Amino acid sequence: MKHRILLLALLGMLLVAVLATTNALPALAEPSGPYCGWYEAGFDRSFNTEWWAYWCRWPGWGWYLMGWWSDLTGYIAVY
């Protein structure tokens, strides 16, 4: 009888540990900081130069424009 109770208690703790770990896995997989990169602006009209935009995607918040860049102006901060 004592062995059954001990076995049931150990299985219960194992089940709780597995469920807690499984629920924490998506949070562990998310990066803690933003994912940033340069993207061509792709304006409909021609400004006689290429424009690039620097975008950052913050987990849980979305995309934010950080700045613009072209050969004529250099980097222009937006934030």
C-alpha distance (Angstrom), angle and dihedral (degrees) to the residues before:
residue distance angle dihedral
M1 . . .
K2 3.81 . .
H3 3.80 90.3 .
R4 3.82 92.0 54.2
I5 3.81 92.3 50.7
L6 3.80 90.8 47.5
L7 3.82 90.9 48.1
L8 3.82 92.4 48.5
A9 3.81 91.1 48.5
L10 3.81 92.1 50.0
L11 3.81 92.1 47.1
G12 3.81 90.0 49.6
M13 3.80 91.9 51.6
L14 3.80 90.4 46.6
L15 3.81 90.7 51.5
V16 3.82 91.5 49.9
A17 3.83 90.7 48.9
V18 3.82 92.5 49.8
L19 3.81 92.9 48.2
A20 3.81 92.2 47.5
T21 3.82 91.8 49.6
T22 3.80 93.3 45.9
N23 3.81 92.0 52.3
A24 3.81 91.8 48.6
L25 3.82 96.1 50.6
P26 3.84 97.3 83.6
A27 3.82 90.6 51.5
L28 3.79 91.1 50.0
A29 3.81 91.6 51.0
E30 3.83 94.8 54.8
P31 3.77 115.9 93.4
S32 3.77 113.8 -115.8
G33 3.79 94.8 -138.7
P34 3.79 135.5 43.2
Y35 3.78 128.0 -75.5
C36 3.81 107.3 -130.1
G37 3.78 135.0 -177.7
W38 3.79 147.4 151.8
Y39 3.80 118.7 -97.3
E40 3.79 129.2 -176.5
A41 3.79 109.7 -106.8
G42 3.82 94.0 -139.8
F43 3.80 99.1 -159.7
D44 3.81 117.6 -168.8
R45 3.79 92.5 -128.7
S46 3.78 127.6 55.0
F47 3.80 118.5 -111.6
N48 3.84 92.1 -179.7
T49 3.80 89.2 -110.4
E50 3.79 137.3 67.6
W51 3.77 116.6 -105.4
W52 3.79 123.8 -154.6
A53 3.79 128.7 -168.2
Y54 3.80 126.1 -150.8
W55 3.81 109.5 -142.1
C56 3.81 128.8 -176.9
R57 3.80 125.3 -161.9
W58 3.79 112.2 -152.1
P59 3.83 114.8 -160.8
G60 3.78 109.0 -110.4
W61 3.83 93.8 8.6
G62 3.80 108.3 60.7
W63 3.80 136.3 -136.4
Y64 3.81 123.3 -19.6
L65 3.80 128.7 -174.2
M66 3.79 108.6 -128.0
G67 3.80 102.0 176.9
W68 3.81 152.0 -32.3
W69 3.79 130.1 -117.1
S70 3.81 135.6 -168.8
D71 3.78 135.7 155.8
L72 3.81 91.2 -108.7
T73 3.81 99.5 48.5
G74 3.79 106.3 22.1
Y75 3.80 117.3 -148.5
I76 3.80 118.1 -12.0
A77 3.80 114.5 -168.0
V78 3.79 115.3 -139.3
Y79 3.80 102.8 -176.6
